[in-house]
Amino acid sequence: MIRQLVKNPLSLAGIIILLIFVVIAIFAPLIAPTPDGHLNPYMIPHEGYSPIPQPPSEEHIFGTTEGQYDIFYGVIWGTRSAFQVGLVVIGIVVVIGIILGSLAGYFGGIIDEVIMRITDIFLAFPTLILAMAIVSVLGPSLKSVMIALAVVSWPSYARLIRGDILQVREEDYIEASRGIGASSSRVIIRHALPNAIYPTLVMASLDIGAIVLSAAALSFLGLGAPEGYADWGQLTSFARNWIVGPYGEPLKYWYAVTIPGLFILFFVLGWNLLGDAFRDILDPRLARR
Amino acid sequence: MELRSYIFRRLLLLIPVLFGVTVFIFGITMLFSPTQRATLYITSPQQMRDLATIIARYGLDRPFWSQYATWIGQVLTGNLGWSNVVSMPVWNAIWHYLPATLELAIVAAPLIILTGIFLGSKAAAHKDRPLDHGTRVIAIVGWSLPTFWLGLILLMIFYGYFRGFLPPGRLSTQMEVVVTSADFIRYTRMNTIDAILNLNGPVLLDALRHIILPVITLSVVNVAFIMRLMRSSMLESLGKGYILTARAKGLSERVVVNKHARRNALIPVITISGYLFAALANGVVITETIFSYKGIGWWAWQSAIRLDIASVLGFALFNAVLFVVVNLVVDVLYTRVDPRVRLGGTVQ
């Protein structure tokens, strides 16, 4: 499978993009060192409070936003926040999905019915709207955004995993292990899950891009990270009032809006390129003939 | 099974879902303590002393189900609470802002579906050739674009660089005056449609100039999605036996692709109308926010950032109910379009 991914130029591009982001995230303290005496490295340092963005200079190579937040520092440390949000949310969602999905799929009957009706309720909402409602109830913060995204995303994973388990439930090896007296939890954990869910897990992990995109949207809307936190969505929202430059120089503040957005775009693109290739590999109906 | 009894059964199944949705929404409000919820009824600081009386009067400390019963009674009679942001009942706010959003959706939806189907089937017909790879890259990039950023970039270019060519908002000030004057009859409160009905060219032109960018912003991501779906559906259809038969009969490739393959490939695409509804509902919040286009998405955003919980939850409930109904309609249509879908019957 890895060889197939590297051979395809699109997925190879995806892998390279993501590797670059991983390197940025790991070496953030070296790439954009936190100034001395600055307590929380995730809060973007800023000099003064002038509302007018400043163009790229030697000191601020990507310029500064409104409020003089350094864009370079923000996007570099923002990479870390992006990975954090994506990994935490996907982690929570996959755990809930595996537990509820395998309970529903394996036992069937009333347990299945109840769990599926609960997923119906959550799936009845357009996701971003439900996430927005949850964040505004919990109070805007990055933690609320992560909780909200987990709440709106788990049902689809529970359903996928339930479907996977249903497919293998009647297989001989499940029957056999049940026959020799293995407990339900042992059958699920040792036999059903490993044989059923790897494709789903792979696809889930590739949803990190989509999760980060939603988180960025919520932050952009002013419902996410606190002001000054290194977060791509928020950096983009700082540019909202500076889209149009003064007369004669309409694109004067281009850097304020363009740069943070490009980071989001490439991050999500990396995951989607990989996801697209995987979908082809996993879907035999579309296999190259 | 008879279509009528299928619809009836589906309507019955709506009840538990809608019940669950309302319990969930109400449950969220119950996360707040009775004191916190009592403050919603307060209009002046002096009343802070009367919180206990307010809690008692509105029964805010009663058991969950008892309060739920009161609340659902209110909701069913159209009382979703008070929207502080626009100083009117939530239900009125929804009706007030809905036409603007509907206008966006009415323009965007056909555009999204037609472009997606067209590009998707083209890509499938040219599988593994440059056109296919090209559309694929465009689709993946489009799918990865942050909508809010795309909107800002479009504004930067078409509003900034081209000096106010395609401005934000719904109408320019002069046209706002025309529209609110007595001569202009507001049939639908959708500016483009009203302008046509009033035969008012300048208003139509102005409304169109304001709506183009939001429509593009709303469309790009969804076109990419439908295009990919159409492509795989079309590829599956092209691999079917009846295509082989059609080719064996000596039909031209055009007829095979357009008549035999595409029609059958459209079936799965119909089912995503439900998805499209959700995507547009999510999309208008961001799009209207960026373009200060005052529809329900803009209102929901205003409510969310000012923590106007009643409005946000009312908006969420409204969307959930609509979404559930849309899905029902799509499923029923699906059984009409595709005779292979048996209505809960047995495989024959």
Chai-1 contact restraints between the chains, C-beta under 6 A:
chainA,res_idxA,chainB,res_idxB,connection_type,confidence,min_distance_angstrom,max_distance_angstrom,comment,restraint_id
A,R117,B,P16,contact,1.0,0.0,6.0,A-B,restraint_1
A,D120,B,V17,contact,1.0,0.0,6.0,A-B,restraint_2
A,I121,B,G20,contact,1.0,0.0,6.0,A-B,restraint_3
A,I121,B,V21,contact,1.0,0.0,6.0,A-B,restraint_4
A,I121,B,F24,contact,1.0,0.0,6.0,A-B,restraint_5
A,A124,B,V17,contact,1.0,0.0,6.0,A-B,restraint_6
A,A124,B,V21,contact,1.0,0.0,6.0,A-B,restraint_7
A,A124,B,A320,contact,1.0,0.0,6.0,A-B,restraint_8
A,A124,B,F323,contact,1.0,0.0,6.0,A-B,restraint_9
A,A124,B,V324,contact,1.0,0.0,6.0,A-B,restraint_10
A,F125,B,A320,contact,1.0,0.0,6.0,A-B,restraint_11
A,P126,B,A278,contact,1.0,0.0,6.0,A-B,restraint_12
A,P126,B,A281,contact,1.0,0.0,6.0,A-B,restraint_13
A,P126,B,N282,contact,1.0,0.0,6.0,A-B,restraint_14
A,P126,B,N319,contact,1.0,0.0,6.0,A-B,restraint_15
A,L128,B,N282,contact,1.0,0.0,6.0,A-B,restraint_16
A,I129,B,A316,contact,1.0,0.0,6.0,A-B,restraint_17
A,I129,B,N319,contact,1.0,0.0,6.0,A-B,restraint_18
A,L130,B,A316,contact,1.0,0.0,6.0,A-B,restraint_19
A,M132,B,A304,contact,1.0,0.0,6.0,A-B,restraint_20
A,A133,B,V312,contact,1.0,0.0,6.0,A-B,restraint_21
A,A133,B,L313,contact,1.0,0.0,6.0,A-B,restraint_22
A,A133,B,A316,contact,1.0,0.0,6.0,A-B,restraint_23
A,S136,B,A304,contact,1.0,0.0,6.0,A-B,restraint_24
A,S136,B,L307,contact,1.0,0.0,6.0,A-B,restraint_25
A,S136,B,V312,contact,1.0,0.0,6.0,A-B,restraint_26
A,V137,B,I28,contact,1.0,0.0,6.0,A-B,restraint_27
A,V137,B,I309,contact,1.0,0.0,6.0,A-B,restraint_28
A,A216,B,P146,contact,1.0,0.0,6.0,A-B,restraint_29
A,A217,B,F148,contact,1.0,0.0,6.0,A-B,restraint_30
A,A217,B,I286,contact,1.0,0.0,6.0,A-B,restraint_31
A,F220,B,F148,contact,1.0,0.0,6.0,A-B,restraint_32
A,L221,B,W301,contact,1.0,0.0,6.0,A-B,restraint_33
A,G222,B,I305,contact,1.0,0.0,6.0,A-B,restraint_34
A,T236,B,W149,contact,1.0,0.0,6.0,A-B,restraint_35
A,I243,B,L152,contact,1.0,0.0,6.0,A-B,restraint_36
A,I243,B,L155,contact,1.0,0.0,6.0,A-B,restraint_37
A,I243,B,M156,contact,1.0,0.0,6.0,A-B,restraint_38
A,I243,B,G160,contact,1.0,0.0,6.0,A-B,restraint_39
A,V244,B,G160,contact,1.0,0.0,6.0,A-B,restraint_40
A,P250,B,G160,contact,1.0,0.0,6.0,A-B,restraint_41
A,P250,B,Y161,contact,1.0,0.0,6.0,A-B,restraint_42
A,V257,B,L152,contact,1.0,0.0,6.0,A-B,restraint_43
A,G261,B,W149,contact,1.0,0.0,6.0,A-B,restraint_44
A,I264,B,P146,contact,1.0,0.0,6.0,A-B,restraint_45
A,L265,B,S144,contact,1.0,0.0,6.0,A-B,restraint_46
A,V268,B,S144,contact,1.0,0.0,6.0,A-B,restraint_47
A,L269,B,S144,contact,1.0,0.0,6.0,A-B,restraint_48
A,N272,B,I140,contact,1.0,0.0,6.0,A-B,restraint_49
A,N272,B,W143,contact,1.0,0.0,6.0,A-B,restraint_50
A,N272,B,S144,contact,1.0,0.0,6.0,A-B,restraint_51
A,L273,B,I140,contact,1.0,0.0,6.0,A-B,restraint_52
A,D276,B,I140,contact,1.0,0.0,6.0,A-B,restraint_53
A,R285,B,E236,contact,1.0,0.0,6.0,A-B,restraint_54
A,L286,B,S232,contact,1.0,0.0,6.0,A-B,restraint_55
A,L286,B,L235,contact,1.0,0.0,6.0,A-B,restraint_56
